[in-house]
Amino acid sequence: MIKTTLLPSLPKLVRRVRPVFLLLPLLLLAAAALSCGAKSNVADNLADQPLRADATAKIVIPAAEPIVLGVSEPLTGPEAAAGVEDRDAVVTSVMRWKAANGKQIKGHEIELRAEDDCCTEAAVTRQAAERLLRAPGLVGVLGPGCSAGAEEALPLYEQAGIVTISGSATQTDLTVNQAGGGFFFRTSYRSDLQGAIGGQFVAETLKAETAYLIGDGESYGQGLIEAARAAMESRGVIVTRASIKRGDVDFNSLARKIAAENPDFVGFGGFNPEAVLLYRQLRDAGYKGPFGAGDAAATVATFVEPVGAAAAEGVYFVGCPLTLPADLVNDFKKVHGSEPIASAFTAHYADAATILLDSILKVAVEQADGSLLIDPAALRDAVAATNRTDGISGHLAFDANGDRSTQATDLTDQAKDLGFAACQVHDGKLVNLFP
């Protein structure tokens, strides 16, 4: 049996309640007219607008009309806490960018339009994309929030020539599956890195000889679990695979089986609340060994608090919130009323918004009548040329596929460079395992 290593005691996190929506000057936050699990017929004022579908057509912003940035995140449903916070990170980043660069881009205001993409409900993410692609003045999109939804929506953005930067969709093949000249980038790391780091940690730090790895049937978890399995087995760990179904609540049969076999480690690649329920039922069944999960479950708000700080003590996560600079936290709190605690990707979305705005500023061409012309290919190329050493989430540069690139060779150094952190629950907080 492996004993869980705990870190020194730290003060408990104080959680504050904040509003779900905050309407700000020059920022339009328009949620989709549905909640997760419901159907949408795109019935608001966008229904009469044409769906942008030509990647070669210039984006035209008429005189006195705003530049619109879309945000595609889960704003309702089980992933709403993280999705709302990711949206709010974009809002905060736009406000900070405007403070540094001016309130307008070549005479045009900047607005945000947020759509609820329901995370893994791919059909709803597609509907969110269709709504954004009907929005006049749309120049780029931050999101989608989750891998399964992104897989469905990205072809629409590609066809339309709309640059899309996700700070949280980590499924490994999302970028490599793009057609040539793809318009999708991400400031998040990939699932194969996340799984490799986790597998190495379990084998080399926890010294596990046996492990159970459990997926939830979603594309995000499959890639994560496969990468972790490969990393563990290459180091001699005997891995048993199992699966549950997202939306189920009774995992007691699997929990009893695992407890009887008593592996040295149990890992889960999936979301909350399934991670919470599985963990509780494993402990109830008598399993006392280490438990870990990926970034989709790594929050105080949706894992630690439902489980309880004492019961969650020692749980590991690969893919955790980064330590944010104090000025960003303060600005976030000023705008939204509380500090960010619900998402692993606050820094990544703040960086994504900055990259998009910087690139728009570079390529937008002002016309004699006051309108703006933006060449989609030029905007894509400007984003692709990003090379910043001052990113909130680390070094920001992209490879030919649109993934973040790094020159580091050591796996841990790569992780730090690409905005990745591993953590452990201690005293109700997520404590970074990378010094």
N, C-alpha and C positions, 0 to 999 in steps of 0.2 A: 504494500500500500504506500502510495506517495503522500507525504504530508504537505499541505499547502503552505507555502512561504508567504508570510504577511509582512507588510511594510510598517514603518513606525506610525504611531497615532497622529492623526491630523484633525483639525476642527471640522465639525459637521457642516455640511452645506445647508444654507438657508434658502429655501425656495420661495419665490414671490410670484403672485398671480398677475398676469398681464392680459390686456385685451387681445382678442383674436384678430381684430382689424383696427388699424389706426390710419385714418385718412390724412394725408399730409399734403401741403401745398405743392402743386406741380407733379404729384405722384398719384396716378389712378390705380387703385387696387380693386379690380373687379373680379370677384370670384365667379366661377361657373355656376349656373343655376341648377345644380343638382348636388346630391351627396353621394358618397361611395355606395355602390350597389344599386343606385337608381339609374334610370335611362334618361338620356338627354336628346332632344330633337333640335338643338341649337336654335332655340325659339326667341332669343332676344334680338336687339337691333342689328346684330351681325348677320342674321339669316339672309338679309338682302344684299350683303356684300359678296363680291366674287372671291373665290378661293384661289389664292396665289399658287400657281403651279408651274411657273416657268423660271428655271434657274438662270436663264440668260437675260431676263428682263431687268432693267434698272429699277431700283427702288426709288420712288419719287415721293418726297415729302413736300407738299405744297407750301407756299408762303404762309407764314404765321401758324402753321400746323405743327404739332409736336412730333418728335422722334419717340417711337414706342418700343420699349423693351418688354418682351413677354417673359413671364415666369410660369413654369409648369411644375407644380409641386402637389403632393397630397395634402389638401387643406381640411379634409374630413376623413373619417374612418380611423383605423388603428394606428396609422402612421402620421396622423395629423400633427401631433406635438412636434415631431422633427420637421415635417413639411412646412408648417407655419414658421418655425424658427429659421429654416433655410430661406424662405421668402423674406423674412425680416432681416436676415443678413444681407440680402441683395438691396433692400431698401436702405439700410444703414450705409452700405458701401456706395450707393448712388449719391446719398446725401454728402458723404465724405469727399467723393470725387468732385461734386459740384462746388464744395467749399474750396477745394484746391485749384480747380480749373475754370470756374465760372458756372453760372446757373444754366447757360444755354450752350448749344453747339452750333456755331455759325448762325445765330439768331433764332434757333428753334429750342423750345422747351423740351425737357426729357420727362417722359411719363412711363410708368410701369403698368402692365396689365397682367394680373395674376389669375391663372386658371387652375382649378382643382383636377389633378390627373389621377387621383386614387391609387397611386403607387403601382401595385401589381395587377390592377384591373386594366388589362391592355386596351380593351375597347374604349374605356373612358379616357385613357391617355391619348388615344387616337382622336377622340372627340375634342379633347382640350387642344390638340394640335390644329384641328380643323378650325376651331374658334379663333385661335391666335392667327392663323393664316388668312382669316377674313378681316382681321383688325386693320383698319387704315393706319398707315405709318409704321407698321411693324418692320423693324430692322434686324433684330436678333432675339434669341430666346435663351434664358437661363433655366436649365433643366433638360429633360424630364428628371423627376426625383428618383425613380427606381428603374432597375434594369429591365424587368419584364415589360413595363410600359414603354420604356425607351425603345426597345426592340421593335415595337409596333409603330411608334410614331416617327422614328427617325427617317424612314423612307419618304414621308410626306415633306419634312423639312428639306431633305436632300433634293427632292424634285422641285421644290420652290426656291432653292438657292438661299435658304435662310440659315445663317450661322447659328449653331446651337452648342452651348457650352454647359455640360452638366458637372456639378460639383459632388455628385453622390452616386451616379449609376456606374458601378464598378465591374459589371460582368465583363470578363476578359475580352471576348470577341466582338464587342459592340463596335469598336473602331476598325478592326481588321476586316469586318464584313462590309464596310462601306465600299461603294463604287469609287472609281478613280476621281480624285479631286473632291473628296468628301467634305461636307460642311460641319461635321460633328467633331467636337473636341471635349476633353474633360480635364478639369483641374484635380479630380480625385485620382487616387491610385487605382490599380486593377486588382481584381480578385485573386489572380494567380500570385501576386506579391503577398497579399494578405494571407493566403493559405500557406505559402512557403515559409513566411515568418512564423506563423502559428505552429506549423509542423516541426520546424527546427526547434522552437522553444519547448514544445512538449517532449521531444526526443532528447535534447541536449541539456536543458535546464531542469525540467521536471524528471528526467531520466525514466520516462515511462517505457514499459516493455509491451503493454497492451493498451489499446484504445478503441472506443466506440465513436464513430462519427455519424451524425444524424442529419439528414437534409429534410427540407419541407416541400420538395417537389417544385420549387420555383427556380428559375434560371439563375438568379443571384447565388443561391445556396449551393447549387450543383457545382458551379465552377470553383467556389471557395472550398468545398469539401474535397473535390478531386485534387486540387493543388495541395491541400493539407495532407491528404492520404499519400500522395506521391512523396512528399517531403518526409513523412514519418516512415514509410516503408523503406525508403532508400537508406534510412538510418537504423533499420532493424526492428522497428516497432510493428507488432502484429495488429492490424487494423480490421475491425468488424464494421461493416456499413449497415445502416438502418435508415428508415424514412418514416416521416409522419406526413399528414396532409394539413396544409394551411387552412385554418378555420375550425379544425377539430379541437376538442378540449379534453378528451379522455385519453391519456397516454399511459395509464396504469399498467397495462399488460406489458408494454415495452419496458417500462421502468422496473417492474419486478424481475424481468429477464436480465436486464443490465445489472441490477443489484445482486442477483444470484451469481453472475459471472465475475463481478467485482473487478472491472478493468482499472488500470492505473489512471485513466483519463477518459472523460466524456466530452465531446465537442458537438456543438449545434450550429448549423449554417442556415439561419432563417431569422424571422422577425419576432417582435413581441406582438401579441401576448403569448404566442406559442412557446417562446423561450422561457418566459416566466412560469407557465403551466408545467412544462416539461421539467424544469429545474425543481419546482416544488414537489412534483410527483416522484422524481428520483430520490429526493431526500426522504420523503414519506415512505418510500419502499425500502430504505435502509442503505442507499448508496452514499458513502461518506467521502469519496475521493474528489479530486479536482474536477471542476466543470468550467468550460469556456465556450464562447460564442463570438460571432463576427460583429462588424460595425452596425448592422441593422438592429442589433439588440443592445448596443452599448450606450445606454443612457441612464442617468439617475432617475429621470422622470418616469420612464416606462419600464424599467427593470428593477432598479434598486428600491424605489419607493413601494411598488406593489409587493415585492418579495419581503421587504423589511430590511433595514440596514444590517441587523445582526445575522439574519438568515442568509443574506447575500454576501457576507464577509468572505473574501478570498476568491470570489469568482473572477476568472480571467476574460479579457476581451482583446481580440485583434481588430484594430480599427477603432480608435477612440478620439474624443474631442482633443484637439491640440490646445496647448496653453496659449491663450490669446493675449496680445499686447493690451496693456491697461487702457490706452487711449481708445482702442476699438471697443472694449467692453464698456467703457464710460459712454461712448457715443451710442452704442446699442441701447444701453439703459436709458439714456436721455430720450431716444426716439420711441422706444417700446415699453418702457416702464419697469424692465427687469433685465437681469443678466441672462445670457444664453446658457441653457443647461440641457436641452432636449435633443440636440443633434450632434453627430460626430463630424459634421461638415460645414460648420459656420465659417471657418477660415477659407475653405475651398470655394464657397459661394461668394464670399466677399472678394476674393481674388478673381473669380470668373466675371463678376460685374465690372471690375476695374479694367480687366483685359478687353472686354467688349467695348466699353466706353472709349478707352484709349484708341482702339482700332477704328471706331467710327469717326473719331475726331481726325484721324490721319487721312481717311479716304473720302469723306463727304465733300462733295464739290458744290459750292454755292453758285446758283444761276442768277442771271440778271434780274429775273422777276422775284427773287427772294426764296425760291424753292431750292431744295437740295436734291442732288442725284448721288446715289450710292450704287456702285457696281458690286454685285454680290461676290464675284470672284476676287475683286480687289479687297473686299472686307475679309473674306476667308483667308487670303494670303497675308493680310496684315496680322490677323490673329495667329496664323501659323508661324509668323516671324517673331513672336513674343520671346523675349529673353530677359527676364527680370530676376535679379538676385535678392530683391527686397520684398518678395511675396509674403503674405501673412502665413501661408501654409508651406513656405519653403521656396526653393528655386523653381521658377516658372518658365519652362520651354517645352515645345512639343516636337515629337518625332513625325515622320511622314504619315503615320496613321491617325494623328491627332491625340495620341497619348502623351502624358508628361514624360520627359526624357531626363536622364541623369548621367553624369560621367563617373559616378561612384561605382566601385566594383564590389565592395563588401556589402552583404545583404542588409545589414543594419544601417549602414551609411546610405544605401539606396533608399531605404524606408524613410529615413529622416528627410532626405532631399526631396522625396515625392509627397510629403505631407502625410505620412503615416505614423501612428503611434499605437503602442500596445499598453494596456493598463490592467489594473486589478482593483477590485472593490475593497476599500479599507475605510472603516468608520463612516460609511454612507457615501463616500466619494469615490470617483474614478481616479486612481493615482497612476501617473505615467510610469511605465517600467523602463523607459529609455532615459538615462540621465541627461 
